[in-house]
Every structure is written in C-alpha cells, then in structure tokens.
Amino acid sequence: MDLDLLKTPGPTITALTAPFWAAAEEGRLSIQHCEDCESAIFYPRPICPHCWSQRLVWKDGSGRGHLKSFTIVQKPGHPGWIPVAPYAVGLIELEEGPTMLSFILRDNQEELVIGSAVEMIPTRIGGRTLPAFRQTQSQGKGMI
C-alpha cells in the first residue's frame, strides 16, 4: 500500500515546530542546537534542556543514527493506519545525540535489529512528508 494514501491525522504545527516540519517537507531533518552549550536538541523547545539558554538555532542533521528500540504495531490506535498494519515504529538515537520516535520503513520479512545503523528517508505519509528511517545494513538475526 502507498503510505501517501493513508487517511491519518497530520502533525500539529506551531510556531515552535514549524521549522522542523518545513524542513521535513523539503526532505531534510532539522534539529535545534544550543549556541551556548552546543547541545543538539530534539523535540523542539523554547529553551535548552541542558543549560536553560534561549539561544537555540535550527541546523540540518545528518539523518543518520542507530535503532535504540522498536515495536511492531499490530492494532493501530487510529483507523487510518489499519491498511499498513503490522508496521514498525522505533526510537532512533540520532548521530547528533537526541532520540526521536519515528516510523521504520521495512519489508514485512526484514528483521529489525536493536543497535543497527539507520538513515532518514523522507517519506510521504498521509499527504505529508515525514522523516522515516530504514536500516542501512543487514545485521543478522534480530527480534521482531
């Protein structure tokens, strides 16, 4: 099934999150960086959670990371996702440091492996471009 045809609710876009969603629509992963302590920050916030600075800027991330954890969703919480169930969502530890929750692209037979390298693949889901991730290499046996 084409993920773009899903009838799913879109993200709530606010003034704070607009730069993230605009970058996603352009196929980029943009995350906040603190100009004082140099920490990378995700999810978007008005102040740095590390040093409390308000000097946050948006920078493009590498789009690379590692699969920290995942689950296979058998019964979606929203009926719009039923056509693609079962599907995977996972915690991605970005190369820059923060962790984000994301849709994991995979073939139904592909085993997901915690710790495997992943890369962002801009993906049309429900009429929007979202940052989804895919494993970049086969890691052998894993748990699904």
Stockholm file with secondary structure:
# STOCKHOLM 1.0

chainA/1-144         MDLDLLKTPGPTITALTAPFWAAAEEGRLSIQHCEDCESAIFYPRPICPHCWSQRLVWKDGSGRGHLKSFTIVQKPGHPGWIPVAPYAVGLIELEEGPTMLSFILRDNQEELVIGSAVEMIPTRIGGRTLPAFRQTQSQGKGMI
#=GR chainA/1-144 SS CCGGGCCCCCCCCCTTTHHHHHHHHTTCCEEEEETTTCCEECSCCSSCTTTCCCCEEEEECCSEEEEEEEEEESSCSSGGGGGGCSEEEEEEEETTSCEEEEEEECCTTCCCCTTCEEEEEEEEETTEEEEEEEESSCCSSCCC
#=GC SS_cons         CCGGGCCCCCCCCCTTTHHHHHHHHTTCCEEEEETTTCCEECSCCSSCTTTCCCCEEEEECCSEEEEEEEEEESSCSSGGGGGGCSEEEEEEEETTSCEEEEEEECCTTCCCCTTCEEEEEEEEETTEEEEEEEESSCCSSCCC
//
